[in-house]
């Protein structure tokens, strides 16, 4: 379904393009752009498609990707590690959650809340395996995933893993997104 033709003028202005700039990028004439924007003609579908492809492409090019803010060093534990190892790791790195990775598979996530629950039960942290207290694995996305999608995922998970070609490449948390947007 095509948007209203008036969207062309709005999007062109949003991107700071002149009619001539847009015409050159879409490989149509400047007069065609002017006539479309003034409502003087009903253009061919193929010409509208060329123009909108350029304008929508500009939107996508400006959209931030998770690779711009991901932390490449992944601090993790395995499900067979004890809770005291997770606590020490989180303390040493100043983080509040850890992905749990067994081999090359994300099997869970442990957060400060999971660890507090374990402590409140009076269990000895050196006797409890992370696999017993971890929650489900965090979402995994590719490095080219738009930041908007990652922010939606972070509403439900404290972190998102980034992987490409079956290999983990980084991690992003709510704090990373906030830091990126405040810079």
PLY file of the C-alpha trace (Angstrom):
ply
format ascii 1.0
element vertex 183
property float x
property float y
property float z
element edge 182
property int vertex1
property int vertex2
end_header
0.00 0.00 0.00
1.45 3.37 -1.03
1.47 6.38 1.25
-0.19 9.60 0.19
1.80 11.51 -2.40
2.04 14.38 0.09
4.45 12.15 2.04
7.04 12.74 -0.67
7.33 16.43 0.10
7.34 15.84 3.86
10.06 13.19 3.67
12.13 15.24 1.22
12.09 18.21 3.59
12.78 15.98 6.59
16.00 14.86 4.94
16.93 18.40 3.88
16.81 17.62 0.17
15.91 19.99 -2.62
13.63 18.80 -5.38
16.69 18.63 -7.63
18.64 16.53 -5.09
15.80 14.04 -4.82
15.28 13.96 -8.58
18.95 13.11 -9.17
18.95 10.41 -6.51
15.74 8.83 -7.86
16.79 9.33 -11.51
13.68 11.28 -12.41
13.25 14.88 -13.49
13.04 17.77 -11.06
9.89 18.97 -12.79
8.26 15.59 -12.05
9.00 16.04 -8.33
7.59 19.60 -8.45
4.41 18.45 -10.22
3.88 15.56 -7.78
4.35 17.83 -4.77
1.98 20.46 -6.15
-0.63 17.83 -7.02
-0.67 18.77 -10.72
-0.15 15.22 -12.01
-0.97 11.65 -11.14
2.47 10.04 -11.61
3.25 6.55 -12.84
3.64 3.94 -10.15
7.22 3.20 -11.21
8.27 6.82 -10.72
6.63 7.03 -7.30
8.32 3.78 -6.32
11.76 5.15 -7.34
11.23 8.32 -5.32
9.94 6.51 -2.23
12.73 3.93 -2.39
15.24 6.77 -2.16
13.40 8.49 0.70
12.83 5.32 2.70
16.43 4.27 2.07
17.56 7.52 3.68
15.48 6.68 6.76
17.14 3.26 7.05
20.62 4.67 6.49
20.21 7.03 9.45
18.80 4.38 11.76
21.25 3.34 14.48
22.26 -0.32 14.70
23.15 -2.30 17.80
26.72 -2.73 16.54
27.30 0.98 17.25
26.97 0.52 21.00
27.47 -3.15 21.77
30.15 -4.13 24.26
32.45 -6.57 22.50
33.86 -8.18 25.63
31.30 -10.69 26.87
31.57 -11.56 30.56
29.75 -14.83 31.14
29.60 -17.96 33.27
28.58 -21.52 32.55
25.61 -23.26 34.10
27.93 -25.58 36.02
29.74 -22.69 37.76
28.76 -21.95 41.33
26.83 -18.85 42.37
29.85 -17.46 44.23
31.77 -17.36 40.93
28.96 -15.33 39.33
28.89 -12.92 42.28
32.66 -12.38 42.12
32.56 -11.89 38.35
29.72 -9.37 38.54
31.47 -7.50 41.37
34.86 -7.44 39.58
33.37 -6.14 36.33
30.78 -3.80 37.84
27.85 -5.47 36.06
24.43 -6.56 37.27
23.73 -9.55 35.02
25.59 -12.32 33.24
24.67 -14.42 30.23
25.13 -18.11 30.92
26.89 -19.75 28.00
27.67 -23.45 27.76
30.08 -24.04 24.90
28.65 -21.90 22.13
25.03 -21.92 23.33
23.33 -19.29 25.49
21.39 -21.31 28.04
20.35 -18.69 30.54
20.83 -15.43 32.34
21.64 -14.67 35.94
20.85 -11.28 37.49
21.41 -9.64 40.84
17.78 -10.49 41.66
18.39 -14.21 41.03
21.42 -14.07 43.31
19.59 -12.15 46.04
16.83 -14.76 45.97
19.45 -17.47 46.47
21.05 -15.59 49.37
17.67 -14.96 51.01
17.03 -18.70 51.13
20.14 -19.07 53.29
21.85 -21.35 50.82
25.65 -21.43 50.73
26.63 -19.78 47.42
29.58 -22.12 46.91
27.17 -25.10 46.91
24.61 -23.76 44.43
25.14 -24.13 40.68
24.14 -21.25 38.41
22.01 -23.66 36.41
19.75 -24.00 39.45
19.00 -20.27 39.76
19.32 -18.87 36.24
16.40 -17.58 34.22
15.76 -18.18 30.53
18.38 -17.18 27.96
18.43 -13.56 26.79
17.39 -12.58 23.27
20.02 -12.91 20.55
20.18 -10.51 17.59
22.59 -9.77 14.75
24.89 -6.74 14.82
22.82 -5.06 12.08
19.62 -5.11 14.15
18.09 -1.63 14.42
18.49 -0.07 17.84
14.71 0.46 18.08
14.18 -3.31 18.07
16.88 -3.86 20.69
15.32 -1.21 22.94
11.99 -3.05 22.72
13.71 -6.32 23.69
15.40 -4.61 26.64
11.97 -3.86 28.10
11.65 -7.59 28.79
15.26 -8.67 29.26
18.10 -6.92 31.09
20.51 -7.68 28.26
20.65 -8.72 24.63
23.36 -10.89 23.13
24.72 -10.07 19.69
25.77 -12.95 17.45
26.58 -13.39 13.79
27.47 -16.56 11.94
26.77 -18.63 15.06
29.38 -16.77 17.13
28.72 -14.37 20.00
30.20 -10.96 19.25
28.91 -8.71 22.01
26.30 -7.74 24.53
24.09 -4.69 25.07
22.27 -3.66 28.21
19.84 -0.92 29.16
22.77 1.06 30.59
24.62 0.88 27.23
21.59 2.27 25.38
21.20 5.10 27.88
24.92 5.91 27.70
24.82 5.89 23.88
21.82 8.21 23.75
23.26 10.66 26.26
26.57 11.07 24.42
0 1
1 2
2 3
3 4
4 5
5 6
6 7
7 8
8 9
9 10
10 11
11 12
12 13
13 14
14 15
15 16
16 17
17 18
18 19
19 20
20 21
21 22
22 23
23 24
24 25
25 26
26 27
27 28
28 29
29 30
30 31
31 32
32 33
33 34
34 35
35 36
36 37
37 38
38 39
39 40
40 41
41 42
42 43
43 44
44 45
45 46
46 47
47 48
48 49
49 50
50 51
51 52
52 53
53 54
54 55
55 56
56 57
57 58
58 59
59 60
60 61
61 62
62 63
63 64
64 65
65 66
66 67
67 68
68 69
69 70
70 71
71 72
72 73
73 74
74 75
75 76
76 77
77 78
78 79
79 80
80 81
81 82
82 83
83 84
84 85
85 86
86 87
87 88
88 89
89 90
90 91
91 92
92 93
93 94
94 95
95 96
96 97
97 98
98 99
99 100
100 101
101 102
102 103
103 104
104 105
105 106
106 107
107 108
108 109
109 110
110 111
111 112
112 113
113 114
114 115
115 116
116 117
117 118
118 119
119 120
120 121
121 122
122 123
123 124
124 125
125 126
126 127
127 128
128 129
129 130
130 131
131 132
132 133
133 134
134 135
135 136
136 137
137 138
138 139
139 140
140 141
141 142
142 143
143 144
144 145
145 146
146 147
147 148
148 149
149 150
150 151
151 152
152 153
153 154
154 155
155 156
156 157
157 158
158 159
159 160
160 161
161 162
162 163
163 164
164 165
165 166
166 167
167 168
168 169
169 170
170 171
171 172
172 173
173 174
174 175
175 176
176 177
177 178
178 179
179 180
180 181
181 182
